[in-house]
Amino acid sequence: MKIEKFRELLELYFLDELDQDQRELVENKILESNEYKREFDSYQKFYSVIQNSKPKTIDENKLENFRKELFNKIEVEQASEKIKAKQKSFWHFIFFTNYKAAYTMATTLLIGFFLGYIIFSSTTAPPIQKLAENEIDLDAIDRNEINISNIRFQNPFSDEGEIEIRFDAIKPISYTGDASDPRIQRLLAAALSTSDNPGLRIRSVNTLSSYSSQSAIMDPKVKQALINALKTDKNAGVRREALNALMKFNYDDEIRDTYLFVLANDENPGLKVAAINAFAELKLQGKSVDNELKNIIENELTNDNQEHIKLKVASLIREEFQDE
């Protein structure tokens, strides 16, 4: 078994997503190879840290700074709205009360676009940058630190004996930060959305789930990546962790619709139960769940073949929402 495949199985092993045969396969590989044993210990240490991590107490001074920053942004937004209102009033006056001025401006714009097209269409694209000998790091290429692709000849046989070669160079970038860093959150969301490796996707969403409660404001793009993963990812472990992460966000219509999507479309009974529990959690948080939503939940699962899910829904409606 290749080490990459073993790592994918390890991710699923610690999330209890493997059947008995696969678990025995992982445990046998650990006993057979020291390399696999080291990988197992590394993953075990990582998940141990995740399980034992606790939210840090927010410093009162930082909290006060966050409040001031929020108020400043509100003031800026209000000022911006006033400017937009004035601009709207100006254009309304121009176009709806002064037709002559509007006609003159429209004519001027058309002439400007036409002249701009003539001027810029005649210009040539800037030449590709040519590198000198000392600007190409051959050692970095040998170490695979720079990925060279799309190599092509450009006038390879000149009279002076020079050969010009064009290529695309991609250099990996490393960035370090904690999970509360918006850039780290955005990178984890990108890994969740684009990676073909289910183990990497699970690790990314697990990290987001473990630390999301520490952030005062989560990036909306991170939230959207979690919603997309919950709706479309083929791996049940990834979908389950995405649901756990979404439960830490402020409940809104978008999250509600995502829970309902899971109830109506997900084929995994465990995830349907988790979505029902997510609705039940709202009751514990003191949030209102109206009768319309209760009816939707009942209707979504009317034709469900899983008897225990029907019982779970009945219990939810009877016990959790009885005071609604």
C-alpha atoms as a printed R data frame, in Angstrom:
    type eleno elety resid chain resno       x      y       z
1   ATOM     1    CA   MET     A     1   0.000  0.000   0.000
2   ATOM     2    CA   LYS     A     2   1.331  3.460  -0.931
3   ATOM     3    CA   ILE     A     3   1.891  5.921   1.906
4   ATOM     4    CA   GLU     A     4  -0.554  8.427   0.346
5   ATOM     5    CA   LYS     A     5  -3.385  5.862   0.431
6   ATOM     6    CA   PHE     A     6  -2.446  4.956   4.012
7   ATOM     7    CA   ARG     A     7  -2.691  8.629   5.037
8   ATOM     8    CA   GLU     A     8  -6.186  8.874   3.543
9   ATOM     9    CA   LEU     A     9  -7.230  5.802   5.520
10  ATOM    10    CA   LEU     A    10  -5.737  7.313   8.697
11  ATOM    11    CA   GLU     A    11  -7.929 10.414   8.351
12  ATOM    12    CA   LEU     A    12 -11.018  8.199   8.088
13  ATOM    13    CA   TYR     A    13  -9.735  5.898  10.861
14  ATOM    14    CA   PHE     A    14  -9.641  8.667  13.457
15  ATOM    15    CA   LEU     A    15 -13.049  9.916  12.344
16  ATOM    16    CA   ASP     A    16 -14.468  6.396  12.765
17  ATOM    17    CA   GLU     A    17 -15.527  6.229   9.099
18  ATOM    18    CA   LEU     A    18 -13.943  2.841   8.297
19  ATOM    19    CA   ASP     A    19 -15.565 -0.562   8.437
20  ATOM    20    CA   GLN     A    20 -14.028 -3.369  10.503
21  ATOM    21    CA   ASP     A    21 -11.936 -4.806   7.645
22  ATOM    22    CA   GLN     A    22 -10.430 -1.435   6.812
23  ATOM    23    CA   ARG     A    23  -9.637 -0.736  10.472
24  ATOM    24    CA   GLU     A    24  -7.865 -4.071  10.768
25  ATOM    25    CA   LEU     A    25  -5.914 -3.271   7.597
26  ATOM    26    CA   VAL     A    26  -4.688  0.018   9.089
27  ATOM    27    CA   GLU     A    27  -3.769 -1.612  12.399
28  ATOM    28    CA   ASN     A    28  -1.885 -4.416  10.640
29  ATOM    29    CA   LYS     A    29   0.100 -1.917   8.573
30  ATOM    30    CA   ILE     A    30   1.100 -0.110  11.776
31  ATOM    31    CA   LEU     A    31   2.515 -3.336  13.164
32  ATOM    32    CA   GLU     A    32   4.319 -4.184   9.917
33  ATOM    33    CA   SER     A    33   6.145 -0.920   9.246
34  ATOM    34    CA   ASN     A    34   7.870  1.693  11.393
35  ATOM    35    CA   GLU     A    35   7.123  4.304   8.747
36  ATOM    36    CA   TYR     A    36   3.391  3.622   8.996
37  ATOM    37    CA   LYS     A    37   3.697  3.600  12.796
38  ATOM    38    CA   ARG     A    38   5.240  7.099  12.706
39  ATOM    39    CA   GLU     A    39   2.450  8.343  10.452
40  ATOM    40    CA   PHE     A    40  -0.144  6.857  12.814
41  ATOM    41    CA   ASP     A    41   1.483  8.536  15.849
42  ATOM    42    CA   SER     A    42   1.597 11.881  14.021
43  ATOM    43    CA   TYR     A    43  -2.099 11.778  13.113
44  ATOM    44    CA   GLN     A    44  -3.010 10.562  16.603
45  ATOM    45    CA   LYS     A    45  -1.172 13.517  18.119
46  ATOM    46    CA   PHE     A    46  -2.920 15.946  15.753
47  ATOM    47    CA   TYR     A    47  -6.411 14.676  16.551
48  ATOM    48    CA   SER     A    48  -5.589 14.603  20.250
49  ATOM    49    CA   VAL     A    49  -4.717 18.303  20.106
50  ATOM    50    CA   ILE     A    50  -7.931 19.032  18.189
51  ATOM    51    CA   GLN     A    51 -10.072 17.164  20.722
52  ATOM    52    CA   ASN     A    52  -8.422 18.849  23.701
53  ATOM    53    CA   SER     A    53  -8.389 22.370  22.286
54  ATOM    54    CA   LYS     A    54 -10.522 24.872  24.154
55  ATOM    55    CA   PRO     A    55 -11.581 28.381  23.133
56  ATOM    56    CA   LYS     A    56  -9.292 31.055  24.514
57  ATOM    57    CA   THR     A    57 -10.685 33.813  26.706
58  ATOM    58    CA   ILE     A    58 -10.970 36.994  24.674
59  ATOM    59    CA   ASP     A    59  -8.937 39.842  26.154
60  ATOM    60    CA   GLU     A    60 -11.193 42.691  27.298
61  ATOM    61    CA   ASN     A    61  -8.996 45.312  25.617
62  ATOM    62    CA   LYS     A    62  -9.151 43.452  22.311
63  ATOM    63    CA   LEU     A    63 -12.925 43.136  22.667
64  ATOM    64    CA   GLU     A    64 -13.188 46.882  23.242
65  ATOM    65    CA   ASN     A    65 -11.031 47.524  20.172
66  ATOM    66    CA   PHE     A    66 -13.292 45.261  18.114
67  ATOM    67    CA   ARG     A    67 -16.319 47.262  19.271
68  ATOM    68    CA   LYS     A    68 -14.673 50.566  18.337
69  ATOM    69    CA   GLU     A    69 -13.688 49.177  14.953
70  ATOM    70    CA   LEU     A    70 -17.264 47.992  14.349
71  ATOM    71    CA   PHE     A    71 -18.713 51.389  15.282
72  ATOM    72    CA   ASN     A    72 -16.223 53.126  12.978
73  ATOM    73    CA   LYS     A    73 -17.225 50.844  10.108
74  ATOM    74    CA   ILE     A    74 -20.901 51.584  10.782
75  ATOM    75    CA   GLU     A    75 -20.208 55.332  10.654
76  ATOM    76    CA   VAL     A    76 -18.271 54.956   7.398
77  ATOM    77    CA   GLU     A    77 -21.089 52.864   5.916
78  ATOM    78    CA   GLN     A    78 -23.681 55.447   6.935
79  ATOM    79    CA   ALA     A    79 -21.603 58.224   5.365
80  ATOM    80    CA   SER     A    80 -21.278 56.137   2.205
81  ATOM    81    CA   GLU     A    81 -25.059 55.657   2.069
82  ATOM    82    CA   LYS     A    82 -25.544 59.430   2.288
83  ATOM    83    CA   ILE     A    83 -23.120 59.979  -0.590
84  ATOM    84    CA   LYS     A    84 -24.909 57.357  -2.683
85  ATOM    85    CA   ALA     A    85 -28.251 59.033  -1.965
86  ATOM    86    CA   LYS     A    86 -26.878 62.391  -3.126
87  ATOM    87    CA   GLN     A    87 -25.465 60.826  -6.272
88  ATOM    88    CA   LYS     A    88 -28.792 59.136  -6.992
89  ATOM    89    CA   SER     A    89 -30.574 62.449  -6.557
90  ATOM    90    CA   PHE     A    90 -28.100 64.132  -8.922
91  ATOM    91    CA   TRP     A    91 -28.529 61.549 -11.673
92  ATOM    92    CA   HIS     A    92 -32.291 61.612 -11.216
93  ATOM    93    CA   PHE     A    93 -32.209 65.357 -11.792
94  ATOM    94    CA   ILE     A    94 -29.980 64.972 -14.862
95  ATOM    95    CA   PHE     A    95 -31.901 62.208 -16.592
96  ATOM    96    CA   PHE     A    96 -35.490 62.857 -15.556
97  ATOM    97    CA   THR     A    97 -35.723 66.653 -15.279
98  ATOM    98    CA   ASN     A    98 -33.075 67.888 -17.711
99  ATOM    99    CA   TYR     A    99 -33.302 65.937 -20.963
100 ATOM   100    CA   LYS     A   100 -31.014 68.265 -22.903
101 ATOM   101    CA   ALA     A   101 -28.134 67.749 -20.465
102 ATOM   102    CA   ALA     A   102 -28.723 63.981 -20.488
103 ATOM   103    CA   TYR     A   103 -28.585 63.874 -24.283
104 ATOM   104    CA   THR     A   104 -25.344 65.894 -24.311
105 ATOM   105    CA   MET     A   105 -23.695 63.598 -21.737
106 ATOM   106    CA   ALA     A   106 -24.763 60.432 -23.569
107 ATOM   107    CA   THR     A   107 -23.363 61.765 -26.852
108 ATOM   108    CA   THR     A   108 -20.074 62.689 -25.175
109 ATOM   109    CA   LEU     A   109 -19.763 59.210 -23.650
110 ATOM   110    CA   LEU     A   110 -20.359 57.510 -26.994
111 ATOM   111    CA   ILE     A   111 -17.700 59.657 -28.670
112 ATOM   112    CA   GLY     A   112 -15.285 58.876 -25.822
113 ATOM   113    CA   PHE     A   113 -15.855 55.109 -26.112
114 ATOM   114    CA   PHE     A   114 -15.352 55.261 -29.876
115 ATOM   115    CA   LEU     A   115 -12.090 57.214 -29.625
116 ATOM   116    CA   GLY     A   116 -10.831 54.933 -26.851
117 ATOM   117    CA   TYR     A   117 -11.523 51.853 -28.949
118 ATOM   118    CA   ILE     A   118  -9.588 53.294 -31.901
119 ATOM   119    CA   ILE     A   119  -6.611 54.314 -29.753
120 ATOM   120    CA   PHE     A   120  -6.264 51.173 -27.657
121 ATOM   121    CA   SER     A   121  -7.049 48.674 -30.407
122 ATOM   122    CA   SER     A   122  -4.018 49.919 -32.327
123 ATOM   123    CA   THR     A   123  -1.608 49.362 -29.440
124 ATOM   124    CA   THR     A   124   0.308 46.128 -29.092
125 ATOM   125    CA   ALA     A   125   0.463 43.934 -25.995
126 ATOM   126    CA   PRO     A   126   3.548 44.436 -23.793
127 ATOM   127    CA   PRO     A   127   6.378 41.994 -24.564
128 ATOM   128    CA   ILE     A   128   6.995 38.989 -22.336
129 ATOM   129    CA   GLN     A   129   9.726 39.710 -19.791
130 ATOM   130    CA   LYS     A   130  13.083 38.261 -20.790
131 ATOM   131    CA   LEU     A   131  15.266 36.857 -18.022
132 ATOM   132    CA   ALA     A   132  19.027 37.033 -17.875
133 ATOM   133    CA   GLU     A   133  21.151 33.990 -17.065
134 ATOM   134    CA   ASN     A   134  21.614 34.958 -13.414
135 ATOM   135    CA   GLU     A   135  17.848 35.443 -12.937
136 ATOM   136    CA   ILE     A   136  16.984 31.757 -13.440
137 ATOM   137    CA   ASP     A   137  17.582 29.678 -10.299
138 ATOM   138    CA   LEU     A   138  18.536 26.282 -11.701
139 ATOM   139    CA   ASP     A   139  19.036 24.801  -8.228
140 ATOM   140    CA   ALA     A   140  15.451 25.712  -7.260
141 ATOM   141    CA   ILE     A   141  14.213 23.985 -10.408
142 ATOM   142    CA   ASP     A   142  16.247 20.868  -9.583
143 ATOM   143    CA   ARG     A   143  14.781 20.797  -6.060
144 ATOM   144    CA   ASN     A   144  11.258 21.073  -7.541
145 ATOM   145    CA   GLU     A   145  10.748 24.361  -5.691
146 ATOM   146    CA   ILE     A   146   9.745 25.937  -9.008
147 ATOM   147    CA   ASN     A   147   7.421 24.050 -11.350
148 ATOM   148    CA   ILE     A   148   8.275 24.596 -15.026
149 ATOM   149    CA   SER     A   149   5.603 23.859 -17.652
150 ATOM   150    CA   ASN     A   150   4.443 24.799 -21.151
151 ATOM   151    CA   ILE     A   151   7.989 25.079 -22.507
152 ATOM   152    CA   ARG     A   152   8.085 26.318 -26.095
153 ATOM   153    CA   PHE     A   153  10.639 27.677 -28.606
154 ATOM   154    CA   GLN     A   154  10.453 31.253 -29.825
155 ATOM   155    CA   ASN     A   155  12.606 31.812 -32.935
156 ATOM   156    CA   PRO     A   156  14.978 28.996 -31.931
157 ATOM   157    CA   PHE     A   157  17.468 29.450 -34.754
158 ATOM   158    CA   SER     A   158  18.435 33.117 -35.087
159 ATOM   159    CA   ASP     A   159  21.343 34.376 -37.176
160 ATOM   160    CA   GLU     A   160  23.247 35.268 -33.999
161 ATOM   161    CA   GLY     A   161  22.988 31.700 -32.708
162 ATOM   162    CA   GLU     A   162  20.695 32.639 -29.806
163 ATOM   163    CA   ILE     A   163  17.769 30.428 -28.800
164 ATOM   164    CA   GLU     A   164  14.754 31.996 -27.078
165 ATOM   165    CA   ILE     A   165  12.597 29.694 -24.930
166 ATOM   166    CA   ARG     A   166   9.360 30.684 -23.252
167 ATOM   167    CA   PHE     A   167   7.862 28.814 -20.300
168 ATOM   168    CA   ASP     A   168   5.440 29.116 -17.388
169 ATOM   169    CA   ALA     A   169   6.979 29.041 -13.901
170 ATOM   170    CA   ILE     A   170   4.951 28.341 -10.755
171 ATOM   171    CA   LYS     A   171   6.608 28.752  -7.358
172 ATOM   172    CA   PRO     A   172   4.958 27.290  -4.203
173 ATOM   173    CA   ILE     A   173   4.160 29.785  -1.451
174 ATOM   174    CA   SER     A   174   4.236 29.000   2.266
175 ATOM   175    CA   TYR     A   175   2.120 30.943   4.750
176 ATOM   176    CA   THR     A   176   2.056 30.456   8.530
177 ATOM   177    CA   GLY     A   177  -0.681 31.568  10.915
178 ATOM   178    CA   ASP     A   178  -3.173 30.273  13.470
179 ATOM   179    CA   ALA     A   179  -6.702 29.146  12.668
180 ATOM   180    CA   SER     A   180  -8.178 32.529  13.640
181 ATOM   181    CA   ASP     A   181  -6.208 34.181  10.820
182 ATOM   182    CA   PRO     A   182  -8.665 35.087   7.997
183 ATOM   183    CA   ARG     A   183  -6.057 34.083   5.409
184 ATOM   184    CA   ILE     A   184  -5.641 30.640   6.983
185 ATOM   185    CA   GLN     A   185  -9.431 30.241   7.086
186 ATOM   186    CA   ARG     A   186  -9.695 31.200   3.401
187 ATOM   187    CA   LEU     A   187  -6.909 28.733   2.466
188 ATOM   188    CA   LEU     A   188  -8.617 25.937   4.418
189 ATOM   189    CA   ALA     A   189 -11.878 26.745   2.644
190 ATOM   190    CA   ALA     A   190 -10.065 26.579  -0.704
191 ATOM   191    CA   ALA     A   191  -8.621 23.175   0.197
192 ATOM   192    CA   LEU     A   192 -12.102 22.000   1.184
193 ATOM   193    CA   SER     A   193 -13.561 23.165  -2.134
194 ATOM   194    CA   THR     A   194 -10.827 22.117  -4.575
195 ATOM   195    CA   SER     A   195  -8.826 19.177  -3.188
196 ATOM   196    CA   ASP     A   196  -9.372 15.695  -4.634
197 ATOM   197    CA   ASN     A   197  -7.963 14.102  -1.458
198 ATOM   198    CA   PRO     A   198 -10.822 13.259   0.978
199 ATOM   199    CA   GLY     A   199  -8.358 13.055   3.867
200 ATOM   200    CA   LEU     A   200  -7.150 16.611   3.215
201 ATOM   201    CA   ARG     A   201 -10.724 17.855   2.905
202 ATOM   202    CA   ILE     A   202 -11.658 16.229   6.215
203 ATOM   203    CA   ARG     A   203  -8.591 17.692   7.919
204 ATOM   204    CA   SER     A   204  -9.405 21.167   6.553
205 ATOM   205    CA   VAL     A   205 -13.051 21.147   7.624
206 ATOM   206    CA   ASN     A   206 -12.145 19.574  10.979
207 ATOM   207    CA   THR     A   207  -9.742 22.431  11.685
208 ATOM   208    CA   LEU     A   208 -12.381 25.000  10.727
209 ATOM   209    CA   SER     A   209 -14.931 23.248  12.933
210 ATOM   210    CA   SER     A   210 -12.607 23.146  15.953
211 ATOM   211    CA   TYR     A   211 -11.637 26.800  15.841
212 ATOM   212    CA   SER     A   212 -14.635 28.581  14.312
213 ATOM   213    CA   SER     A   213 -16.155 29.381  17.713
214 ATOM   214    CA   GLN     A   214 -13.045 31.401  18.634
215 ATOM   215    CA   SER     A   215 -13.574 33.959  15.847
216 ATOM   216    CA   ALA     A   216 -15.909 36.875  16.426
217 ATOM   217    CA   ILE     A   217 -16.727 37.154  12.730
218 ATOM   218    CA   MET     A   218 -16.221 34.301  10.245
219 ATOM   219    CA   ASP     A   219 -15.487 34.937   6.586
220 ATOM   220    CA   PRO     A   220 -18.701 34.554   4.499
221 ATOM   221    CA   LYS     A   221 -16.677 32.689   1.869
222 ATOM   222    CA   VAL     A   222 -15.672 30.132   4.511
223 ATOM   223    CA   LYS     A   223 -19.338 29.708   5.386
224 ATOM   224    CA   GLN     A   224 -20.232 29.248   1.706
225 ATOM   225    CA   ALA     A   225 -17.469 26.646   1.278
226 ATOM   226    CA   LEU     A   226 -18.894 24.679   4.225
227 ATOM   227    CA   ILE     A   227 -22.409 24.863   2.761
228 ATOM   228    CA   ASN     A   228 -21.182 23.651  -0.629
229 ATOM   229    CA   ALA     A   229 -19.269 20.791   1.011
230 ATOM   230    CA   LEU     A   230 -22.329 19.737   3.022
231 ATOM   231    CA   LYS     A   231 -24.475 19.710  -0.115
232 ATOM   232    CA   THR     A   232 -22.106 18.236  -2.704
233 ATOM   233    CA   ASP     A   233 -19.102 16.427  -1.180
234 ATOM   234    CA   LYS     A   234 -19.198 12.687  -1.903
235 ATOM   235    CA   ASN     A   235 -17.487 11.770   1.382
236 ATOM   236    CA   ALA     A   236 -19.900 11.417   4.317
237 ATOM   237    CA   GLY     A   237 -17.149 12.258   6.817
238 ATOM   238    CA   VAL     A   238 -16.503 15.592   5.100
239 ATOM   239    CA   ARG     A   239 -20.230 16.394   5.031
240 ATOM   240    CA   ARG     A   240 -20.617 15.550   8.716
241 ATOM   241    CA   GLU     A   241 -17.722 17.799   9.769
242 ATOM   242    CA   ALA     A   242 -19.084 20.595   7.553
243 ATOM   243    CA   LEU     A   243 -22.430 20.314   9.372
244 ATOM   244    CA   ASN     A   244 -20.669 20.476  12.756
245 ATOM   245    CA   ALA     A   245 -18.810 23.605  11.645
246 ATOM   246    CA   LEU     A   246 -21.975 25.313  10.375
247 ATOM   247    CA   MET     A   247 -23.676 24.762  13.738
248 ATOM   248    CA   LYS     A   248 -21.149 27.218  15.229
249 ATOM   249    CA   PHE     A   249 -22.203 30.016  12.875
250 ATOM   250    CA   ASN     A   250 -25.038 32.411  13.623
251 ATOM   251    CA   TYR     A   251 -28.239 30.684  12.511
252 ATOM   252    CA   ASP     A   252 -29.862 32.307   9.473
253 ATOM   253    CA   ASP     A   253 -32.125 31.426   6.542
254 ATOM   254    CA   GLU     A   254 -29.202 30.155   4.453
255 ATOM   255    CA   ILE     A   255 -28.114 27.699   7.145
256 ATOM   256    CA   ARG     A   256 -31.742 26.671   7.741
257 ATOM   257    CA   ASP     A   257 -32.185 25.892   4.038
258 ATOM   258    CA   THR     A   258 -28.964 23.865   4.086
259 ATOM   259    CA   TYR     A   259 -30.221 21.728   6.997
260 ATOM   260    CA   LEU     A   260 -33.474 21.154   5.104
261 ATOM   261    CA   PHE     A   261 -31.500 20.193   1.989
262 ATOM   262    CA   VAL     A   262 -29.716 17.485   4.004
263 ATOM   263    CA   LEU     A   263 -33.028 16.153   5.324
264 ATOM   264    CA   ALA     A   264 -34.513 15.987   1.829
265 ATOM   265    CA   ASN     A   265 -31.558 14.812  -0.260
266 ATOM   266    CA   ASP     A   266 -28.725 13.231   1.734
267 ATOM   267    CA   GLU     A   267 -28.709  9.433   1.526
268 ATOM   268    CA   ASN     A   268 -26.753  9.001   4.762
269 ATOM   269    CA   PRO     A   269 -29.152  8.339   7.705
270 ATOM   270    CA   GLY     A   270 -26.572  9.560  10.206
271 ATOM   271    CA   LEU     A   271 -26.392 12.952   8.526
272 ATOM   272    CA   LYS     A   272 -30.174 13.261   8.482
273 ATOM   273    CA   VAL     A   273 -30.220 12.613  12.215
274 ATOM   274    CA   ALA     A   274 -27.419 15.171  12.661
275 ATOM   275    CA   ALA     A   275 -29.488 17.760  10.764
276 ATOM   276    CA   ILE     A   276 -32.484 17.023  13.016
277 ATOM   277    CA   ASN     A   277 -30.230 17.442  16.055
278 ATOM   278    CA   ALA     A   278 -29.033 20.772  14.632
279 ATOM   279    CA   PHE     A   279 -32.625 22.015  14.615
280 ATOM   280    CA   ALA     A   280 -33.101 20.677  18.141
281 ATOM   281    CA   GLU     A   281 -30.002 22.579  19.254
282 ATOM   282    CA   LEU     A   282 -31.769 25.832  18.353
283 ATOM   283    CA   LYS     A   283 -34.285 25.169  21.123
284 ATOM   284    CA   LEU     A   284 -31.469 24.802  23.649
285 ATOM   285    CA   GLN     A   285 -30.000 28.101  22.462
286 ATOM   286    CA   GLY     A   286 -33.307 29.863  23.042
287 ATOM   287    CA   LYS     A   287 -33.933 30.536  19.358
288 ATOM   288    CA   SER     A   288 -37.408 30.487  17.879
289 ATOM   289    CA   VAL     A   289 -38.511 27.798  15.443
290 ATOM   290    CA   ASP     A   290 -41.926 28.556  13.977
291 ATOM   291    CA   ASN     A   291 -44.726 26.170  13.049
292 ATOM   292    CA   GLU     A   292 -44.060 26.622   9.336
293 ATOM   293    CA   LEU     A   293 -40.545 25.220   9.740
294 ATOM   294    CA   LYS     A   294 -41.853 22.308  11.821
295 ATOM   295    CA   ASN     A   295 -44.310 21.470   9.059
296 ATOM   296    CA   ILE     A   296 -41.541 21.590   6.453
297 ATOM   297    CA   ILE     A   297 -39.409 19.176   8.497
298 ATOM   298    CA   GLU     A   298 -42.315 16.753   8.819
299 ATOM   299    CA   ASN     A   299 -43.169 16.964   5.115
300 ATOM   300    CA   GLU     A   300 -39.562 16.469   3.999
301 ATOM   301    CA   LEU     A   301 -39.385 13.140   5.811
302 ATOM   302    CA   THR     A   302 -42.914 11.844   5.191
303 ATOM   303    CA   ASN     A   303 -41.699  9.431   2.512
304 ATOM   304    CA   ASP     A   304 -38.436  8.481   4.227
305 ATOM   305    CA   ASN     A   305 -37.927  4.721   4.411
306 ATOM   306    CA   GLN     A   306 -35.829  4.860   7.576
307 ATOM   307    CA   GLU     A   307 -38.171  4.203  10.487
308 ATOM   308    CA   HIS     A   308 -35.741  5.434  13.131
309 ATOM   309    CA   ILE     A   309 -35.486  8.788  11.328
310 ATOM   310    CA   LYS     A   310 -39.267  9.166  11.386
311 ATOM   311    CA   LEU     A   311 -39.210  8.434  15.113
312 ATOM   312    CA   LYS     A   312 -36.456 10.984  15.589
313 ATOM   313    CA   VAL     A   313 -38.521 13.641  13.812
314 ATOM   314    CA   ALA     A   314 -41.589 12.800  15.884
315 ATOM   315    CA   SER     A   315 -39.529 13.067  19.062
316 ATOM   316    CA   LEU     A   316 -38.078 16.369  17.915
317 ATOM   317    CA   ILE     A   317 -41.479 17.891  17.194
318 ATOM   318    CA   ARG     A   318 -43.004 16.550  20.408
319 ATOM   319    CA   GLU     A   319 -40.237 17.273  22.909
320 ATOM   320    CA   GLU     A   320 -38.070 20.065  21.561
321 ATOM   321    CA   PHE     A   321 -40.666 22.295  19.917
322 ATOM   322    CA   GLN     A   322 -43.702 21.654  22.081
323 ATOM   323    CA   ASP     A   323 -43.571 25.169  23.568
324 ATOM   324    CA   GLU     A   324 -43.243 26.942  20.213
